[in-house]
Structures are given as structure tokens and as C-alpha cells.
């Protein structure tokens, strides 16, 4: 599930899934083909701040959120 909130100060995005496994920042080796594992590394690189959601969302077991602020 995806939640997006926008206000003049920031864009806040939360992504929830059903897996009980904790989110992990993975940095696969260059040239390694993988279908998963790069999402949090990308978030870590571009987001102003991010973290693990403390609230649950219905049937979803965990969530990760990040925020982007306007340039300037």
C-alpha cells in the first residue's frame, strides 16, 4: 500500500507491505542482477529523511516512509 502526503514544506511517502521481515538497506555489488533489494538504498541516497513506520496499516505488517523537501 502506498500513502502520499504533500504540503508546501515536504512530500511524505509511506510504503507498506505484508512481509513481517524487517526492512534492510542492501547494496548489491555493481553488475549483479537482482529483482529486489535496491529500494532502500535508493531511498537512503535521495531522501532528506526516512525511517520505518511505527504504525500498521490494516493487514500490512511493516512500512517504510521517506520525505523529500523542495530545493532551496
trRosetta pair geometry for C-beta under 8 A, 3 or more apart (Angstrom, degrees):
i j d omega theta_ij theta_ji phi_ij phi_ji
1 15 7.4 163 81 -155 48 45
1 16 4.5 -6 53 57 95 106
1 17 7.8 -177 16 -74 66 39
1 57 5.7 -127 70 113 145 141
1 58 7.6 91 -27 42 160 117
1 60 5.6 -102 18 -54 117 149
2 13 7.2 -24 -165 -165 90 92
2 14 7.3 153 -157 84 42 57
2 15 5.6 -8 -105 -106 71 73
2 16 7.9 -156 -67 24 31 73
3 12 8.0 -20 116 116 94 88
3 13 7.1 156 85 -156 58 44
3 14 4.3 2 54 54 106 102
3 15 7.9 -153 26 -67 69 35
3 16 7.7 43 -5 -8 101 105
3 57 7.6 -157 -31 -106 127 154
4 11 7.1 -18 -165 -172 92 92
4 12 7.3 151 -157 83 43 56
4 13 5.3 -6 -106 -106 75 77
4 14 8.0 -157 -68 27 38 65
5 11 7.5 159 84 -160 52 46
5 12 4.4 -8 60 59 100 104
5 13 7.9 -164 27 -71 64 38
6 10 7.9 -145 -140 104 48 44
6 11 5.2 -9 -106 -110 81 75
6 12 7.6 -165 -73 25 37 69
7 10 6.4 17 58 49 85 62
8 70 8.0 -44 175 -7 56 134
9 69 6.7 -34 164 -130 62 94
9 70 7.9 -119 -158 10 25 99
10 48 7.5 -105 -129 46 115 141
10 67 4.9 -4 -180 -169 132 110
10 68 6.6 150 -161 76 76 41
10 69 5.0 -43 -101 -93 85 70
10 70 7.8 -130 -91 -11 41 71
11 67 6.7 154 78 -155 53 57
11 68 4.5 -6 53 56 106 95
11 69 7.9 -162 19 -75 72 27
12 65 6.5 1 -176 -174 87 114
12 66 7.8 178 -148 90 50 36
12 67 5.2 -17 -100 -100 69 87
13 65 6.5 166 89 -152 48 64
13 66 5.6 -9 59 58 95 79
13 67 7.6 173 20 -84 70 38
13 68 7.8 26 -1 0 108 99
14 53 5.6 69 -148 -79 117 135
14 57 7.8 136 129 -44 129 144
14 63 5.3 18 -179 173 100 129
14 64 7.3 168 -151 85 59 36
14 65 4.3 -25 -97 -95 78 94
15 63 6.2 164 83 -153 40 78
15 64 5.5 -13 59 58 92 84
15 65 7.6 168 16 -85 63 45
16 53 6.9 -54 -86 43 91 153
16 56 7.8 103 -142 -161 134 50
16 57 4.6 -111 -61 41 173 129
16 60 3.6 53 153 158 121 156
16 61 7.9 152 -176 47 91 42
16 62 6.8 174 -145 94 70 36
16 63 3.9 -36 -91 -89 78 100
17 60 6.1 126 79 -149 7 101
17 61 7.0 -31 98 45 58 86
17 62 6.5 -13 57 64 74 80
17 63 7.6 147 11 -91 58 54
18 59 6.3 -9 -109 131 101 94
18 60 5.8 -92 -78 -122 54 55
18 61 5.5 75 -167 -1 34 101
19 61 6.0 -127 82 56 27 131
19 62 6.7 -49 81 31 70 113
20 61 4.6 -95 -85 175 58 155
20 62 7.0 122 -134 -23 30 111
21 24 7.9 -50 149 -12 104 104
21 62 7.7 -100 72 13 43 148
22 52 7.5 -27 -157 -115 88 149
22 62 6.9 175 -118 -121 42 162
23 40 5.9 136 169 -73 111 142
23 52 6.0 -176 32 -99 120 103
23 62 6.6 -170 -32 140 93 137
23 64 5.2 75 -70 -70 167 123
24 37 7.9 -25 88 -135 98 78
24 40 7.0 -179 98 38 32 153
25 40 4.4 -119 -101 116 67 122
25 41 5.6 116 -167 -72 85 66
25 44 5.7 45 -129 -37 134 145
26 37 3.9 -47 71 -176 149 96
26 38 6.8 -78 79 -75 98 39
26 40 7.0 93 17 54 66 105
26 41 6.2 -80 72 -37 51 116
27 41 5.5 133 -88 -109 68 139
28 32 4.5 -126 165 74 113 126
28 34 5.2 -160 -83 4 164 141
28 37 5.8 87 -41 110 112 129
28 38 6.6 -59 13 -75 112 92
29 32 4.7 86 65 -19 81 124
34 37 5.2 -32 137 40 143 122
34 38 6.9 141 82 -30 114 101
36 39 7.6 -31 -162 -9 65 105
37 41 7.8 28 143 -4 63 117
38 41 5.3 -66 -160 45 55 115
38 42 5.9 56 146 -25 84 103
39 42 5.9 -62 -156 34 28 108
39 43 6.4 25 152 -16 66 106
40 43 5.2 -49 -143 38 40 114
40 44 6.0 46 155 -24 69 103
40 50 7.9 171 -148 129 80 149
40 64 6.8 -103 -97 -155 99 163
41 44 5.7 -49 -145 35 30 115
41 45 6.5 31 153 -21 61 107
42 45 5.7 -58 -151 35 31 112
42 46 6.4 -7 166 8 68 112
43 46 6.8 -78 -140 49 24 85
43 47 5.0 8 -180 -14 70 127
43 50 5.2 93 153 -99 115 167
43 64 7.1 121 76 145 179 129
43 66 4.9 -143 -160 -65 111 151
44 47 6.9 -38 -98 35 14 102
44 50 6.7 -106 -86 43 52 139
46 68 7.4 -13 138 -99 92 110
47 50 4.5 65 100 -44 156 111
47 66 3.8 -89 -117 -169 148 121
47 67 6.3 94 -169 56 101 44
47 68 6.2 -96 -129 -72 63 73
48 66 7.9 131 42 176 61 84
48 67 5.4 -58 59 97 102 87
48 68 6.0 135 -3 -120 101 33
48 69 5.0 37 -39 3 162 99
49 66 7.0 171 93 -152 46 61
49 67 5.1 6 57 45 88 108
50 64 6.8 19 177 174 108 94
50 65 6.4 -176 -150 96 66 52
50 66 3.7 -18 -100 -102 103 85
50 67 7.1 -167 -75 15 58 66
51 64 7.4 -169 102 -152 29 65
51 65 6.1 -8 60 58 70 89
51 66 8.0 148 14 -84 50 54
52 62 6.9 -42 -162 -171 103 103
52 63 7.1 125 -171 83 58 55
52 64 5.9 -43 -109 -103 53 66
52 65 7.8 110 -155 17 7 79
53 57 7.8 -3 129 -24 153 105
53 62 7.0 143 54 179 95 55
53 63 3.2 -5 29 82 138 109
53 64 6.5 -115 -13 -65 90 13
53 65 5.3 98 -71 -24 90 105
55 63 7.4 -10 74 34 66 136
56 60 6.3 173 -171 80 75 72
56 61 7.0 -29 -131 -137 107 21
56 62 7.9 -45 -111 -80 76 28
56 63 7.7 162 -122 -9 36 110
57 60 4.5 4 67 46 88 123
57 63 6.3 71 -2 -55 115 136
60 63 6.5 59 132 -60 128 95
